[in-house]
């Protein structure tokens, strides 16, 4: 069943994880073999997993536009997916690549025996220093550590997608370690950001999951809480953000593989792309990325050169 022929890219972006998992079982066209391969029309194709996180939306749309415009690729974005189905899709070949792998945070998914042999992890494309952890806003005076949360003025920790690797760490490690009388509220990245905006406007207390790179660090004065008991483990350590690809992508689509391997963006660049996407509207990330590209063709030129050389 050729779902790709019946659904637009925007429709694909709206597919839930369960819907995509079902589509995967039916054999989505262009995602068979290991990397999407060439379709019946002979056009080159690539299938990128989309988790819906802002840096993922930015880099995947950037990849889609540049590979499409300058290399003739038909790039599809599939999601939003939770991390479990995402890495399963990479291993099975339903997805060519996923560009928002945080290490060591996502190591538990990559190390599974049914996934690790089928997936290659590329060198990090993000050149900045990441942050991740439980956070508050600076107007919540006196809250600088997780141990201070009993006086935060709220009994909720506003989280993101339940499939995010950090969520069970908060539930099973952090809350018990500090004996917190708090509830972890699962949501989505968009839902967490909407709650953050509402609470920030009203100067109300909020405890939430924060990370960088992300435009929220430019808009809000965020405090990343100390963790004296190290209950968060490695999750609040600086991480590497990289791309994982199906193991056959290099041989099936060497130009796309070389392009993905050459991508390099720093914190300012990824934040600028996210801001342009916000200006254009969340339902039209392509417009925001193209606006950024108007002044940044020099950034992507080495990636395209590497792809052309690998053809």
C-alpha positions as CSV (number, residue, x, y, z in Angstrom):
1,X,0.0,0.0,0.0
2,X,1.7,3.2,-1.1
3,X,0.8,5.6,1.7
4,X,3.4,8.1,0.4
5,X,1.4,8.5,-2.8
6,X,-1.8,9.3,-0.8
7,X,-0.5,11.6,2.0
8,X,1.2,14.9,1.7
9,X,4.3,15.7,3.7
10,X,2.2,17.8,6.1
11,X,-0.1,14.8,6.6
12,X,2.9,12.7,7.3
13,X,4.1,15.2,9.9
14,X,0.8,14.9,11.7
15,X,0.9,11.1,11.9
16,X,1.1,9.8,15.5
17,X,3.7,7.3,16.6
18,X,1.1,4.5,16.7
19,X,-0.2,5.5,13.2
20,X,3.3,5.4,11.8
21,X,4.0,2.1,13.5
22,X,1.0,0.7,11.7
23,X,2.1,2.2,8.4
24,X,5.5,0.7,8.9
25,X,3.9,-2.8,9.2
26,X,2.1,-2.2,6.0
27,X,5.4,-1.4,4.2
28,X,5.4,2.4,3.6
29,X,6.7,3.0,0.0
30,X,10.1,4.5,-0.1
31,X,11.0,3.1,3.3
32,X,11.4,-0.5,2.3
33,X,14.9,-1.8,1.8
34,X,17.3,-0.2,4.2
35,X,17.5,3.5,3.3
36,X,14.5,4.4,1.3
37,X,16.4,3.7,-1.8
38,X,15.2,4.9,-5.2
39,X,11.5,4.8,-5.9
40,X,9.8,3.4,-9.0
41,X,10.2,6.8,-10.7
42,X,14.0,6.6,-10.3
43,X,14.2,9.6,-8.0
44,X,16.5,9.4,-5.0
45,X,14.7,9.2,-1.7
46,X,15.4,9.6,2.0
47,X,13.2,9.0,5.0
48,X,14.0,11.0,8.2
49,X,12.5,10.3,11.6
50,X,10.9,13.2,13.3
51,X,10.4,13.3,17.1
52,X,9.0,16.8,17.1
53,X,11.7,18.4,19.2
54,X,12.6,21.9,18.0
55,X,16.3,21.1,17.1
56,X,15.0,18.0,15.2
57,X,12.4,20.0,13.3
58,X,15.1,22.6,12.4
59,X,17.9,20.2,11.2
60,X,15.5,17.7,9.4
61,X,13.7,20.4,7.5
62,X,17.1,22.0,6.6
63,X,18.2,18.6,5.4
64,X,15.0,18.0,3.4
65,X,15.2,21.4,1.7
66,X,18.9,21.4,0.8
67,X,19.0,17.8,-0.4
68,X,15.8,18.4,-2.4
69,X,16.8,21.7,-4.0
70,X,20.5,21.0,-4.6
71,X,20.8,17.2,-4.9
72,X,17.4,16.2,-6.3
73,X,16.3,14.0,-3.4
74,X,12.8,13.3,-2.4
75,X,13.1,13.6,1.4
76,X,10.1,12.6,3.6
77,X,9.8,13.4,7.3
78,X,8.0,10.7,9.3
79,X,6.5,11.3,12.7
80,X,6.2,12.5,15.3
81,X,7.5,9.3,16.8
82,X,8.5,8.3,20.3
83,X,12.1,7.2,20.8
84,X,11.3,3.4,20.9
85,X,9.6,3.3,17.5
86,X,12.1,5.7,16.2
87,X,15.1,3.4,16.7
88,X,13.1,0.4,15.7
89,X,12.3,2.1,12.4
90,X,16.0,2.8,11.9
91,X,16.9,-0.8,12.5
92,X,14.2,-2.2,10.2
93,X,15.0,0.2,7.4
94,X,11.6,2.0,7.6
95,X,13.7,5.1,8.4
96,X,16.9,6.2,6.8
97,X,18.1,8.4,9.5
98,X,17.3,10.2,12.8
99,X,19.2,13.4,13.4
100,X,18.4,14.1,17.1
101,X,20.3,11.4,18.9
102,X,21.6,12.6,22.3
103,X,24.5,10.6,23.7
104,X,24.8,9.1,26.3
105,X,21.1,9.8,27.0
106,X,19.8,7.5,24.2
107,X,22.4,4.8,24.6
108,X,19.9,2.5,26.1
109,X,18.0,2.4,22.8
110,X,21.0,2.0,20.6
111,X,22.5,-0.8,22.7
112,X,19.6,-3.1,22.2
113,X,20.7,-6.3,20.4
114,X,18.0,-6.0,17.7
115,X,19.0,-2.4,17.0
116,X,22.8,-1.9,17.5
117,X,23.9,-4.1,14.6
118,X,21.5,-2.4,12.1
119,X,22.4,1.2,13.0
120,X,25.4,3.4,12.5
121,X,26.0,6.4,14.7
122,X,27.7,9.3,12.9
123,X,30.0,12.0,14.5
124,X,28.1,14.8,16.3
125,X,26.7,17.5,14.1
126,X,26.0,19.9,17.0
127,X,29.1,21.8,17.9
128,X,27.8,23.6,21.0
129,X,27.6,22.5,24.7
130,X,24.3,20.9,25.6
131,X,22.3,21.2,28.8
132,X,19.6,19.0,30.1
133,X,17.8,18.7,33.4
134,X,15.1,19.8,35.8
135,X,14.7,23.5,35.6
136,X,12.9,26.5,37.0
137,X,12.6,30.2,36.1
138,X,14.9,32.8,37.7
139,X,12.1,34.7,39.4
140,X,11.6,31.6,41.7
141,X,14.1,33.0,44.2
142,X,16.1,30.6,46.3
143,X,15.5,27.5,44.0
144,X,18.9,26.5,42.7
145,X,19.0,22.8,43.6
146,X,16.6,19.9,43.2
147,X,16.8,19.7,47.0
148,X,15.1,23.2,47.1
149,X,12.0,22.0,45.2
150,X,9.8,21.4,48.3
151,X,9.7,25.2,48.6
152,X,9.1,25.8,44.9
153,X,5.4,26.6,45.3
154,X,4.2,23.8,43.0
155,X,3.7,20.1,43.4
156,X,4.1,19.3,39.7
157,X,7.1,18.7,37.4
158,X,6.0,19.5,33.9
159,X,7.5,17.0,31.6
160,X,7.5,16.2,27.9
161,X,6.8,13.0,25.9
162,X,6.5,9.9,28.1
163,X,8.9,8.1,25.7
164,X,11.7,10.6,26.3
165,X,14.5,8.8,28.1
166,X,14.7,11.4,30.9
167,X,11.1,10.9,32.0
168,X,11.5,7.6,33.8
169,X,14.7,9.0,35.4
170,X,12.7,11.8,37.0
171,X,9.9,9.4,38.1
172,X,12.1,6.5,39.4
173,X,15.3,8.2,40.5
174,X,15.0,11.9,41.1
175,X,11.7,12.0,43.0
176,X,12.5,9.1,45.3
177,X,16.1,10.3,45.9
178,X,14.9,13.7,47.2
179,X,11.7,12.4,48.7
180,X,9.8,14.9,46.7
181,X,6.0,15.2,47.2
182,X,5.7,16.0,43.5
183,X,3.9,14.5,40.5
184,X,5.6,14.2,37.1
185,X,3.1,15.3,34.5
186,X,3.7,13.8,31.0
187,X,2.9,16.0,28.1
188,X,4.5,16.9,24.8
189,X,7.3,19.3,24.0
190,X,4.7,21.7,22.6
191,X,2.5,21.3,25.6
192,X,5.3,21.9,28.0
193,X,6.3,25.0,26.2
194,X,2.7,26.3,26.2
195,X,2.6,25.8,30.0
196,X,5.9,27.5,30.4
197,X,4.7,30.5,28.5
198,X,1.5,30.7,30.5
199,X,3.3,30.4,33.9
200,X,6.1,32.8,32.9
201,X,3.6,35.5,31.8
202,X,1.8,35.2,35.2
203,X,5.1,34.9,37.1
204,X,3.8,31.7,38.6
205,X,6.0,28.8,39.8
206,X,6.8,26.1,37.3
207,X,9.3,23.2,37.5
208,X,9.9,21.7,34.1
209,X,12.3,19.7,31.9
210,X,14.7,22.1,30.1
211,X,17.5,21.6,27.6
212,X,19.8,23.4,25.2
213,X,20.1,23.9,22.3
214,X,16.6,25.3,22.2
215,X,15.1,28.8,21.7
216,X,13.5,28.7,25.1
217,X,16.9,29.5,26.6
218,X,16.9,32.8,24.7
219,X,13.3,33.7,25.6
220,X,13.3,32.8,29.3
221,X,15.8,33.2,32.1
222,X,16.1,29.5,33.0
223,X,17.9,28.0,36.0
224,X,19.2,24.5,35.6
225,X,19.0,23.0,39.0
226,X,22.0,21.4,40.8
227,X,21.8,17.7,41.6
228,X,23.9,17.2,44.8
229,X,22.7,13.5,45.0
230,X,23.5,12.9,41.3
231,X,20.0,11.3,40.9
232,X,19.9,12.4,37.3
233,X,23.0,10.4,36.6
234,X,24.5,11.3,33.2
235,X,21.4,13.1,32.0
236,X,22.5,16.5,33.2
237,X,26.1,16.1,31.8
238,X,27.0,17.8,28.5
239,X,25.8,15.5,25.7
240,X,26.6,15.0,22.1
241,X,23.9,15.4,19.5
242,X,24.4,13.3,16.4
243,X,22.7,11.4,13.6
244,X,22.0,7.7,13.5
245,X,21.4,6.0,10.1
246,X,20.4,2.6,8.9
247,X,23.6,0.6,8.3
248,X,22.9,0.2,4.6
249,X,22.5,4.0,3.9
250,X,26.2,4.4,3.0
251,X,26.1,1.9,0.2
252,X,22.5,2.6,-0.9
253,X,22.7,6.4,-0.9
254,X,26.3,7.5,-0.6
255,X,25.6,11.1,-1.5
256,X,22.9,11.4,1.2
257,X,25.2,9.6,3.7
258,X,28.0,12.0,3.0
259,X,25.7,15.0,3.4
260,X,24.4,13.8,6.8
261,X,27.9,13.1,7.9
262,X,29.1,16.6,6.9
263,X,26.4,18.6,8.7
264,X,27.8,20.9,11.4
265,X,25.8,23.6,13.3
266,X,26.7,25.6,16.4
267,X,24.4,26.9,19.1
268,X,23.8,30.2,17.5
269,X,23.0,28.7,14.1
270,X,20.5,26.1,15.4
271,X,18.8,28.8,17.6
272,X,18.6,31.1,14.6
273,X,16.9,28.5,12.5
274,X,14.4,27.7,15.4
275,X,13.6,31.4,15.7
276,X,13.0,31.8,12.0
277,X,10.7,28.8,12.2
278,X,8.8,30.4,15.1
279,X,8.4,33.6,13.1
280,X,7.1,31.7,10.0
281,X,4.7,29.7,12.1
282,X,4.9,26.2,13.5
283,X,2.8,24.8,10.7
284,X,5.3,26.0,8.1
285,X,8.8,25.1,9.2
286,X,10.0,25.0,5.6
287,X,9.4,28.7,5.2
288,X,11.4,29.5,8.3
289,X,14.3,27.4,7.2
290,X,14.3,29.0,3.7
291,X,14.4,32.4,5.4
292,X,17.4,31.3,7.3
293,X,19.0,29.8,4.2
294,X,18.7,33.1,2.3
295,X,21.7,34.5,4.4
296,X,23.5,31.2,5.2
297,X,24.2,29.4,1.9
298,X,27.8,29.4,2.9
299,X,27.0,27.2,5.9
300,X,25.5,24.4,3.9
301,X,27.9,24.6,0.9
302,X,30.5,22.2,2.4
303,X,27.7,19.7,3.0
304,X,26.5,19.8,-0.5
305,X,30.1,19.6,-1.9
306,X,30.7,16.4,0.2
307,X,27.5,14.9,-1.2
308,X,28.4,15.7,-4.8
309,X,31.8,14.3,-4.3
310,X,30.3,11.0,-3.0
311,X,27.9,10.6,-6.0
